[in-house]
Amino acid sequence: MKYFSFLNSEEEEALFFSSPVSFSHRTSKEILAYAVGAALYMPATRPHIADDIMNGKHEGLTTIIIDLEDAVGDEQVEFAEQCLAQQLTLVAEYMGTGMLSSNRLPLLFVRVRSPKQLEHLFEILGERMSLLTGVALPKFDCENGRAYLQLVHKYNQQKDSAHPILYAMPILETAEVIYRETRWDTLLLLKQIVDEYAQYVLNIRIGATDFSSLFGLRRSPELTIYDIATIRDCISDIINLYGRIDNGYVISGPVWEYFSQRERVFKPQLRQTPFEESLGKTGRNLRMKYITNSMDGLMREVMMDKENGIVGKTIIHPTHIKPVQAMYVVTHEEFMDAQGILARNDGSLGVFKSTYTNKMNEIKPHLSWAKRILIRSQIYGVLHEQQHFVGLLPKHEQTYISYS
């Protein structure tokens, strides 16, 4: 897989100073953790998952989480497991016949309901488990957390050496995590469990929908999750513990639930200038489309995610793919700052003027930031100096202006 693979070579050259690299579920964990990106949830009962992958139905899609939990009714579980097995069988057949190449296979995850179900999936899926990048572990708590990760560890120890590593993505979303009186002790206990199996933990994910439900809350499409005080405080503590630079965990952002027209109360949150400068009249139309469909709220929330050190986001609709992915592309200015900081990290300097001459880069305080920027630049690429993420939003028929 490769981000923005829908671009042709001319469009890619016009937009990118440094193009995204290719990756697969065999890529190193350090890079793969950043590559999960916009992860599209699909109910396991959906009948055409394999066909949609083969046909490239959703342009730009790189990650799928096939859901056996909340998206499946309690009376549908056995049927959903059968559907999952059938779809993975089809994926394997398409790859075996050459109808689906490995470089077009998205990162595939399954969200399970319990450790017992995960153990059952190992049995019924068998060799088809090798198609998965990992498993998402909902309601991850002090009772089931160790059991989940022990099963992942056991699988990886016993699997054929030719098979890729199976990763785990714990989802923090229980009452013990959100309630203030139990939060910190719970987070510390969970981190002890996660740290024991850190080699298999790809992302820490935040289940803001479950958190909100405990208070009877649901955010408006014109607000971000950071405007909901109880959720914001909890996310802050999760980042404080799991986002420290010495931990090495990548934290993924909460789901955005809206994708169609709603009546507005507040002014739009997308400026006209970037859209018009990048795309002209097409940009104006695209901006209005995004505003109409509540995408400006999504894009603002992704910006807040990014500023808080979060990489990637759970999504529930294909229209969310490009806005989320595009906003994680590294700007030319960020890239030059990061490169300059790492190049001068030899003790000869403590601070220097940025290439863009608009800020001072302090080498020691900004070193960790620079390392993360360069990892992100490999997956999402680096834009040319005059380019803007808006240029990645329209369909590939859009004509791009080259600044090379």
C-alpha positions in Angstrom: 0.0 0.0 0.0 0.9 3.6 -0.5 -0.8 6.8 0.6 -2.4 8.8 -2.2 -1.8 6.0 -4.7 -4.8 7.4 -6.7 -2.5 10.1 -8.0 -0.7 9.5 -11.3 3.0 10.2 -11.5 2.6 13.7 -12.9 0.2 14.7 -10.1 2.4 13.1 -7.5 5.4 15.0 -8.7 3.6 18.3 -8.8 2.3 17.9 -5.2 5.1 16.2 -3.4 8.6 17.3 -2.5 9.1 13.8 -1.1 6.6 11.2 -2.0 5.1 8.7 0.5 6.8 5.3 0.7 5.1 2.0 0.2 4.3 -0.3 3.1 2.6 -3.5 4.0 1.7 -5.5 7.1 5.3 -6.7 7.1 6.8 -3.2 7.4 8.6 -2.4 10.6 6.5 -1.7 13.6 7.8 1.9 14.0 6.6 2.8 10.5 3.5 0.7 10.5 2.2 2.3 13.7 2.0 5.6 11.8 0.6 4.0 8.7 -2.7 2.9 10.2 -4.0 6.4 9.6 -7.7 6.7 8.7 -9.0 3.3 9.7 -12.5 2.6 8.2 -14.8 0.5 10.3 -16.9 -2.1 8.5 -19.4 -4.5 10.1 -18.3 -8.1 9.7 -21.7 -8.9 8.3 -21.1 -6.7 5.2 -21.3 -9.1 2.3 -18.9 -7.5 -0.2 -15.7 -6.6 1.7 -13.4 -8.7 -0.4 -14.9 -7.5 -3.7 -14.7 -3.9 -2.5 -11.0 -4.4 -1.8 -10.3 -6.1 -5.1 -12.2 -3.4 -7.1 -10.7 -0.5 -5.2 -14.2 0.8 -4.4 -13.0 3.3 -1.8 -10.3 5.5 -3.4 -7.3 6.1 -1.0 -8.4 3.5 1.5 -5.4 2.0 3.3 -6.8 0.5 6.6 -10.0 -1.5 7.4 -11.2 -2.6 10.8 -13.7 -5.4 10.4 -16.0 -5.1 13.4 -17.4 -8.1 15.3 -18.4 -5.9 18.3 -20.7 -2.9 18.5 -21.6 -3.0 14.8 -22.9 -6.5 15.1 -26.1 -7.4 17.0 -25.8 -9.9 19.9 -27.9 -12.4 17.9 -25.7 -12.0 14.8 -22.3 -13.0 16.3 -22.0 -16.5 14.8 -23.2 -15.3 11.5 -20.7 -12.4 11.6 -17.9 -14.8 12.3 -18.9 -16.9 9.3 -19.0 -13.8 7.1 -15.6 -12.8 8.3 -14.2 -16.2 7.4 -15.8 -16.2 4.0 -14.5 -12.7 3.2 -11.0 -13.6 4.2 -11.2 -16.8 2.1 -12.2 -14.7 -0.9 -9.3 -12.2 -0.3 -6.9 -15.2 -0.2 -8.4 -16.6 -3.4 -8.2 -13.3 -5.2 -4.5 -12.9 -4.2 -3.8 -16.5 -5.1 -5.2 -16.0 -8.6 -3.5 -12.7 -9.1 -6.8 -10.7 -9.2 -5.6 -8.8 -6.1 -1.9 -8.0 -5.7 -0.3 -7.7 -2.2 0.5 -4.0 -2.8 -3.3 -3.3 -3.1 -4.3 -5.1 0.1 -5.2 -2.6 2.9 -4.0 -3.2 6.4 -6.8 -5.5 7.8 -7.8 -5.6 11.5 -10.6 -7.4 13.2 -12.3 -5.9 16.3 -13.3 -8.7 18.6 -15.7 -8.9 21.5 -13.7 -10.8 24.1 -10.6 -12.9 24.6 -12.7 -16.0 24.2 -13.8 -14.9 20.8 -10.3 -14.0 19.8 -9.2 -17.6 20.8 -12.1 -18.9 18.7 -11.0 -16.9 15.7 -7.5 -18.4 15.8 -9.1 -21.8 15.5 -11.7 -21.0 12.7 -9.5 -18.8 10.6 -6.3 -20.8 10.7 -4.0 -19.7 7.8 -6.2 -16.8 7.0 -5.0 -15.1 10.1 -1.9 -14.2 8.1 -3.9 -11.8 6.1 -4.5 -9.7 9.1 -2.3 -6.9 10.4 -3.8 -7.2 13.8 -6.8 -7.2 16.1 -8.5 -4.2 17.8 -9.3 -4.9 21.5 -12.4 -3.1 22.7 -13.3 -2.3 26.3 -9.7 -3.0 27.2 -9.5 -3.2 31.0 -7.6 -4.7 33.9 -9.7 -7.9 33.7 -9.5 -8.7 30.0 -6.3 -6.8 29.0 -3.8 -9.4 30.0 -5.8 -12.2 28.5 -6.1 -10.4 25.2 -2.4 -9.7 25.0 -1.4 -13.2 26.2 -3.3 -14.7 23.3 -1.6 -12.3 20.8 1.7 -13.2 22.3 1.0 -16.9 22.1 -0.1 -16.7 18.5 3.0 -14.9 17.5 5.2 -17.3 19.3 3.6 -20.3 17.6 2.9 -19.0 14.1 4.8 -20.0 11.1 7.9 -17.9 10.8 6.9 -16.9 7.3 3.7 -15.3 8.6 3.8 -11.6 9.5 3.5 -10.4 13.1 -0.1 -10.1 14.4 -0.4 -6.8 16.3 -2.8 -5.6 19.0 -4.6 -2.2 19.2 -6.1 -1.8 22.7 -9.1 0.5 22.8 -9.5 2.6 26.0 -13.2 3.2 26.5 -14.4 1.9 29.8 -16.0 3.6 32.8 -12.9 3.0 35.0 -10.8 5.0 32.5 -13.2 8.0 32.1 -14.4 8.3 35.7 -12.0 10.6 37.5 -11.9 8.7 40.8 -10.6 5.5 39.1 -8.9 6.9 36.0 -5.2 7.3 36.9 -4.9 4.1 38.9 -6.6 2.2 36.0 -4.4 3.8 33.3 -1.3 2.9 35.3 -2.4 -0.7 35.7 -3.3 -0.9 32.0 0.0 0.6 31.0 1.9 -2.1 33.0 0.0 -4.7 31.1 0.6 -3.0 27.7 4.3 -2.5 28.5 4.8 -6.3 29.1 3.7 -6.9 25.5 4.8 -3.7 23.9 6.4 -5.4 20.9 3.0 -6.4 19.8 1.1 -3.2 20.6 0.7 -1.1 17.4 -1.6 1.7 18.5 -3.4 2.8 21.6 -6.9 3.8 20.5 -9.5 6.1 22.3 -13.1 5.1 22.3 -14.8 8.5 22.7 -18.2 7.2 21.7 -18.3 4.8 24.6 -16.9 7.5 27.0 -19.6 9.9 25.9 -22.4 7.3 26.4 -21.5 7.0 30.1 -22.6 10.7 30.5 -25.4 10.6 27.9 -23.5 13.0 25.7 -23.0 13.2 21.9 -20.9 16.0 20.4 -22.4 18.3 17.7 -20.9 18.2 14.2 -19.9 21.8 14.7 -17.8 21.0 17.8 -14.8 18.7 18.3 -14.4 16.1 21.0 -12.0 18.5 22.7 -15.0 20.8 23.4 -16.6 18.1 25.6 -14.9 18.7 29.0 -15.1 15.3 30.5 -13.7 13.6 27.3 -11.1 16.2 26.8 -9.7 15.7 30.4 -9.6 12.0 29.9 -7.8 12.2 26.5 -5.3 14.6 28.1 -4.5 12.0 30.8 -4.2 9.2 28.2 -1.8 11.3 26.1 0.1 12.3 29.3 0.8 8.6 30.1 1.0 6.9 26.8 2.3 9.7 24.6 5.5 10.4 26.5 8.4 10.2 24.1 10.2 7.4 26.1 7.2 5.1 25.7 7.1 5.0 21.9 3.3 4.4 21.7 1.3 5.9 18.8 -2.1 7.1 20.0 -5.0 7.1 17.5 -7.9 9.6 17.6 -11.6 9.1 18.3 -14.2 8.4 15.7 -16.0 11.2 13.8 -19.7 10.2 13.4 -21.1 12.6 10.9 -21.2 12.4 7.1 -24.3 14.2 5.7 -26.0 17.5 5.6 -27.2 19.1 8.8 -28.5 22.6 9.7 -25.7 24.8 11.0 -25.6 27.2 14.0 -22.0 28.5 13.8 -20.0 29.8 11.0 -18.0 27.4 8.8 -14.5 26.6 10.1 -12.8 26.2 6.7 -11.0 29.3 5.3 -11.7 30.1 1.6 -8.1 31.0 0.7 -6.4 27.6 0.8 -9.2 26.0 -1.3 -9.3 28.8 -3.9 -5.5 29.1 -4.2 -5.1 25.4 -4.6 -8.0 24.5 -6.8 -9.7 27.7 -8.0 -13.4 27.4 -8.7 -13.2 23.6 -8.0 -11.9 24.5 -4.6 -14.8 26.8 -3.8 -17.3 24.1 -4.7 -15.3 21.5 -2.7 -15.2 23.8 0.4 -19.0 24.3 0.3 -19.5 20.5 -0.1 -17.4 19.9 3.0 -19.2 22.5 5.0 -22.6 21.2 4.0 -21.6 17.7 5.1 -20.0 18.7 8.4 -16.5 17.9 7.2 -15.1 21.2 8.5 -15.8 19.9 12.0 -13.9 16.7 11.2 -11.0 18.5 9.8 -10.8 20.8 12.8 -10.8 17.8 15.1 -8.0 16.1 13.1 -6.0 19.3 13.5 -6.6 19.2 17.2 -5.6 15.5 17.2 -2.4 16.2 15.4 -1.5 19.2 17.7 -1.9 16.9 20.7 0.4 14.2 19.2 -2.3 11.9 18.0 -1.7 10.1 14.6 -4.6 8.6 12.7 -8.3 8.3 13.3 -11.2 5.9 13.4 -13.6 6.7 10.6 -17.0 5.3 9.7 -17.6 6.6 6.2 -15.5 6.6 3.0 -15.8 10.3 2.6 -13.6 10.7 5.6 -10.7 9.0 4.1 -9.1 11.8 2.1 -9.6 14.7 4.6 -8.0 12.7 7.5 -5.1 11.4 5.4 -4.4 14.7 3.7 -4.1 16.6 7.0 -1.3 14.3 8.1 0.9 15.1 5.2 4.0 16.9 6.3 4.5 20.5 5.0 7.7 21.5 3.4 8.3 23.9 6.3 7.9 21.2 8.9 10.2 18.9 7.0 13.0 21.5 6.6 12.8 22.3 10.3 12.9 18.7 11.3 15.8 17.9 8.9 17.8 20.9 10.1 17.3 20.0 13.8 18.5 16.4 13.3 21.4 17.5 11.0 22.7 19.9 13.7 22.3 17.5 16.6 26.1 17.2 17.2 26.6 19.6 20.1 28.0 22.4 18.0 24.8 24.5 18.2 21.9 25.0 20.6 19.6 27.1 18.5 19.4 28.3 14.9 17.1 30.3 12.6 14.6 28.2 10.6 15.0 27.8 6.8 11.8 29.9 6.5 13.3 32.5 8.8 10.1 32.8 10.8 11.1 30.9 14.0 14.0 29.7 16.1 14.6 25.9 16.2 16.1 24.8 19.5 17.8 21.5 18.9 17.4 19.7 22.3 13.8 20.7 23.0 12.6 20.1 19.4 14.6 16.9 18.7 11.8 14.4 19.6 9.3 16.4 17.6 11.7 16.4 14.6 12.1 12.6 14.8 8.3 12.1 14.7 7.9 14.5 11.8 10.4 12.5 9.7 8.7 9.2 10.4 5.3 10.8 9.4 7.0 12.2 6.3 7.8 8.7 5.1 4.2 7.5 5.3 2.3 10.6 4.3 5.0 12.4 2.2 6.1 16.0 2.2 4.4 18.7 0.1 6.2 21.1 -2.2 6.7 24.6 -0.6 3.7 26.2 -2.4 1.4 23.2 -2.1 -1.4 22.7 0.5 -3.1 19.6 1.8 -6.3 20.9 0.0 -4.7 19.7 -3.2 -5.1 16.1 -2.1 -8.8 16.3 -1.4 -10.5 16.2 -4.9 -10.7 13.2 -7.1 -7.7 12.3 -9.2 -9.1 14.0 -12.3 -8.2 17.4 -10.8 -5.4 19.2 -12.6 -2.5 20.2 -10.4 -0.1 23.0 -10.9 3.6 22.0 -10.7 6.0 24.1 -8.6 9.0 21.8 -9.2 
